[in-house]
Amino acid sequence: MLTPLLLTASRSELMRRFVSGAPVTRPVVDRFIAGDALAEALASVRTLASQGVDVTLDHLGEDITEPAQARRNRDSYLALLAALGGEGLGDRAEVSVKLSAFGQSLPDGHRLALDGVRAVCEAAAAIGTTVTLDMEDHTTVDSTLAILAELRRDFPRTGVAVQAALFRTEQDVRALALPGSRVRLVKGAYKEPASVAHQRKEDVDRAYARCLNVLMAGDGYPMVGSHDPRIIDLALRLAERYGRGPDSYEFQMLYGIRDAEQRRLAAEEHRRVRAYVPYGSDWYGYFMRRLAERPANLVFFLRSFLIRR
């Protein structure tokens, strides 16, 4: 019952002010966010790389209201990529982009978002890395996939995230399981209506398994976005079934969640593991979705809040 409430709260400006202003919030946020500044994000990349874990970086910022914000978000990514290139980290770090942060929902948003993310793809290619388009709520899927198709003409390594919770995703992954196509499969962290998405956890899990099978059997590069031990075990078994080597897929997990498992998979299983590392001051929406995803995250937050009261 708490999950829908938390997802609703992630869109509430009143709750944003309350949670962001609470003095006890920051220590908990630091578990899931690499910091507000670029320097802090780079420090996290260096630490994770030393542990054998690769990174995808997300400069937080979504639901913008004017083109100037979209340009500022674009420029933040360009600065990030310049810094990664300067430190020689292009082979260890890619970037993840939410198209809402690039103006996708604004008037003429498709063109605005495409132009902005194209500049980011150019900068990523220049340092030997790439971009993955995050997927947001169901109303953005068609636009996001259309932008992906346009980008892949010039930047074929551009990836995309898809959400198993949506009914349409099994069909989408069949279309995306192509040579060179990088697809991050996640369960989904947005409040979606029953008309377009599975509502029960069991149904989402089954949908995830079906989609993962399609991707592993296909010709693309699956990115297994999950912390669920059952999903990780399934991915390993499917990789063996379809003859996939360790370099033909990867696991992706969120920064601050199951860190020891990330290191274990990289060291003991010799699998490619990538941590999704968010940073920036606009962390509220991301933070609330992380609380909604796992009860343990919410308990951790509430315990910290109550102890410090």
C-alpha positions in Angstrom: 0.0 0.0 0.0 2.9 2.4 0.7 4.4 2.1 -2.8 1.6 4.0 -4.6 1.7 6.7 -1.9 5.4 7.1 -2.3 5.2 7.3 -6.1 2.5 9.9 -5.8 4.6 11.8 -3.3 7.5 11.8 -5.8 5.4 14.2 -7.9 4.3 16.4 -5.0 5.9 19.8 -4.6 4.7 20.0 -1.0 6.3 16.7 -0.1 9.4 17.8 -2.0 9.8 20.9 0.2 9.2 18.9 3.4 11.5 16.0 2.6 14.3 18.2 1.1 14.2 20.6 4.1 14.3 18.0 6.8 17.7 18.0 8.4 17.8 14.2 8.8 17.2 13.6 5.1 20.7 14.3 3.8 22.6 11.4 5.5 20.0 9.0 4.0 20.1 10.6 0.6 23.8 10.1 0.6 23.3 6.4 0.5 21.7 6.6 -2.9 23.1 9.8 -4.4 26.8 10.2 -5.2 26.7 13.9 -4.2 25.5 17.3 -5.5 28.7 18.2 -7.5 30.6 16.7 -10.4 33.7 16.3 -8.3 31.9 14.0 -5.9 30.5 11.9 -8.8 34.0 11.5 -10.3 35.3 10.3 -6.9 32.6 7.6 -6.9 33.6 6.6 -10.4 37.2 6.2 -9.4 36.3 4.2 -6.3 34.0 1.8 -8.1 36.4 1.4 -11.0 39.1 0.4 -8.4 36.6 -2.3 -7.3 36.1 -3.7 -10.8 32.7 -2.1 -11.2 31.8 0.1 -14.2 29.5 3.0 -14.0 26.6 4.8 -15.8 26.2 8.4 -14.5 22.9 10.2 -14.3 22.9 14.0 -13.7 19.6 14.4 -11.9 17.0 16.7 -13.2 13.5 16.1 -14.6 10.1 17.7 -15.2 11.6 20.9 -16.4 9.3 23.8 -17.5 11.4 25.8 -19.9 14.0 25.3 -22.7 16.7 27.1 -20.8 16.6 24.3 -18.2 17.0 21.7 -20.9 20.1 23.5 -22.2 21.6 23.7 -18.7 21.1 20.0 -18.3 22.7 19.3 -21.6 25.7 21.5 -20.6 26.0 19.5 -17.3 26.4 16.3 -19.3 28.9 17.9 -21.6 30.9 19.0 -18.6 30.6 15.5 -17.1 31.9 13.8 -20.3 34.8 16.3 -20.6 35.8 15.5 -17.1 35.6 11.7 -17.7 37.7 12.1 -20.8 40.2 14.2 -19.0 40.7 11.5 -16.4 40.8 8.7 -18.9 37.6 7.1 -17.6 35.8 6.8 -20.9 36.2 3.0 -20.9 34.7 2.7 -17.4 31.8 5.1 -17.5 28.9 5.8 -19.7 26.0 8.3 -19.1 22.3 7.8 -18.6 19.9 10.5 -19.8 16.3 11.2 -18.9 14.7 12.9 -21.9 12.4 14.9 -19.6 15.5 16.7 -18.4 16.1 17.6 -22.1 12.7 19.1 -22.6 10.8 16.1 -24.0 7.4 17.3 -22.5 7.8 20.9 -23.6 6.3 22.3 -26.8 8.4 21.1 -29.7 9.9 18.8 -27.1 10.8 16.0 -29.5 13.2 18.2 -31.5 14.5 19.9 -28.3 15.3 16.7 -26.6 16.8 15.1 -29.7 19.1 18.1 -30.4 20.2 18.1 -26.8 20.9 14.4 -26.4 22.6 14.3 -29.9 25.2 16.8 -28.6 25.7 14.5 -25.6 26.1 11.4 -27.8 28.7 13.3 -29.9 30.7 14.2 -26.7 30.4 10.6 -25.4 31.7 9.1 -28.7 34.6 11.5 -28.6 35.9 9.9 -25.4 35.1 6.3 -26.3 31.9 5.8 -24.4 28.2 6.0 -25.0 24.7 7.1 -23.8 21.7 5.1 -22.5 18.2 6.7 -22.6 16.4 6.2 -19.4 12.7 5.3 -19.7 10.1 7.3 -17.8 6.4 6.8 -17.4 4.3 5.1 -20.2 3.4 8.4 -21.9 7.0 8.9 -22.9 7.8 5.5 -24.4 6.9 6.1 -28.1 8.8 9.4 -28.1 11.8 7.9 -26.4 12.0 4.9 -28.8 11.6 7.3 -31.8 14.5 9.4 -30.5 16.6 6.2 -29.9 16.0 5.2 -33.6 17.2 8.6 -34.8 20.3 8.6 -32.6 21.3 5.0 -33.5 21.7 6.1 -37.2 24.9 8.0 -36.2 25.6 6.5 -32.7 24.6 2.8 -33.0 25.8 2.0 -29.4 23.1 4.2 -27.9 21.2 2.2 -25.4 17.7 2.4 -23.9 16.0 1.2 -20.7 12.7 -0.6 -20.9 10.3 -1.5 -18.0 8.9 -5.0 -17.6 5.9 -3.7 -15.8 4.4 -2.3 -19.0 2.3 -4.6 -21.0 3.9 -3.4 -24.3 7.5 -4.1 -23.2 7.6 -7.8 -24.3 6.8 -6.7 -27.8 9.2 -3.8 -27.6 12.2 -6.0 -26.6 11.5 -8.3 -29.6 11.9 -5.3 -31.8 15.0 -4.1 -29.9 16.9 -7.4 -29.7 19.0 -6.6 -32.8 22.8 -6.7 -33.4 24.5 -3.9 -31.5 21.4 -2.9 -29.6 22.0 -2.2 -25.9 18.9 -2.7 -23.8 18.6 -2.2 -20.1 15.7 -4.2 -18.7 14.3 -3.0 -15.4 11.1 -3.8 -13.5 9.8 -0.2 -13.5 9.6 2.5 -10.8 6.7 4.7 -11.9 3.0 4.7 -10.8 1.2 3.3 -13.9 -2.5 2.7 -14.4 -3.9 -0.9 -14.7 -4.8 -0.2 -18.3 -1.1 -0.2 -19.3 0.9 -2.0 -16.6 1.0 -5.0 -14.4 0.0 -4.1 -10.8 1.0 -7.2 -8.9 4.7 -7.9 -8.1 4.3 -11.5 -9.1 3.1 -10.5 -12.6 5.9 -7.9 -13.0 8.4 -10.6 -12.1 7.0 -13.0 -14.6 7.0 -10.3 -17.3 10.6 -9.5 -16.5 11.6 -13.2 -16.9 9.9 -13.4 -20.3 11.5 -10.2 -21.5 14.9 -11.3 -20.3 14.6 -14.5 -22.2 13.8 -12.6 -25.4 16.9 -10.4 -24.9 19.2 -13.2 -24.0 18.1 -15.2 -27.0 18.4 -12.2 -29.3 21.4 -10.6 -31.0 21.7 -7.5 -28.9 23.5 -6.6 -25.7 21.3 -7.1 -22.7 21.8 -5.0 -19.6 20.2 -6.8 -16.6 18.9 -4.1 -14.3 18.0 -5.9 -11.1 19.2 -6.6 -7.5 16.9 -9.6 -7.2 19.0 -12.7 -6.6 16.4 -14.8 -8.5 16.8 -12.6 -11.6 20.6 -12.6 -11.3 20.5 -16.4 -11.2 18.1 -16.6 -14.1 20.3 -14.3 -16.2 23.3 -16.5 -15.5 21.4 -19.6 -16.5 20.0 -18.0 -19.7 23.5 -16.8 -20.7 24.7 -20.4 -20.4 21.7 -21.7 -22.3 22.2 -19.3 -25.2 26.0 -19.5 -25.3 26.6 -15.9 -24.2 30.1 -15.0 -23.0 30.7 -12.6 -20.1 31.4 -9.7 -22.6 28.0 -10.1 -24.4 25.8 -8.8 -21.5 26.1 -7.1 -18.2 24.5 -6.6 -14.8 23.4 -3.1 -13.7 22.6 -2.2 -10.1 21.8 1.1 -8.3 24.5 3.0 -6.4 24.1 2.2 -2.7 22.1 -1.0 -3.1 23.8 -4.4 -2.7 27.2 -3.0 -3.1 28.8 -6.2 -1.9 26.9 -8.2 -4.5 28.1 -5.9 -7.2 31.7 -6.5 -6.2 31.2 -10.2 -5.8 29.7 -10.6 -9.3 32.6 -8.6 -10.8 35.3 -10.5 -8.9 34.0 -14.0 -8.3 31.7 -14.5 -11.3 34.0 -12.4 -13.6 30.9 -10.7 -15.0 30.6 -7.1 -16.2 28.8 -5.1 -13.5 27.8 -1.5 -13.9 26.6 0.7 -11.1 23.9 3.4 -11.9 25.3 6.4 -10.2 23.1 9.5 -9.8 24.4 12.9 -8.7 23.1 16.5 -8.6 21.0 18.7 -6.4 17.7 17.7 -8.0 17.5 14.4 -6.2 14.0 14.3 -4.7 12.1 12.4 -7.4 14.8 9.8 -7.8 15.1 9.4 -4.1 11.4 8.8 -3.5 11.2 6.2 -6.3 14.1 4.3 -4.6 12.1 4.3 -1.3 9.0 3.0 -3.2 10.9 0.2 -4.9 12.0 -1.7 -1.7 10.5 -1.7 1.8 14.0 -2.0 3.2 14.9 1.4 1.7 11.8 3.0 3.4 12.6 1.3 6.7 16.1 2.6 6.5 14.9 6.1 5.9 12.2 6.1 8.6 14.5 4.7 11.2 17.1 7.4 10.5 14.3 10.0 10.6 12.9 8.8 13.9 16.2 8.3 15.7 17.3 11.8 15.0 14.0 13.5 16.0 
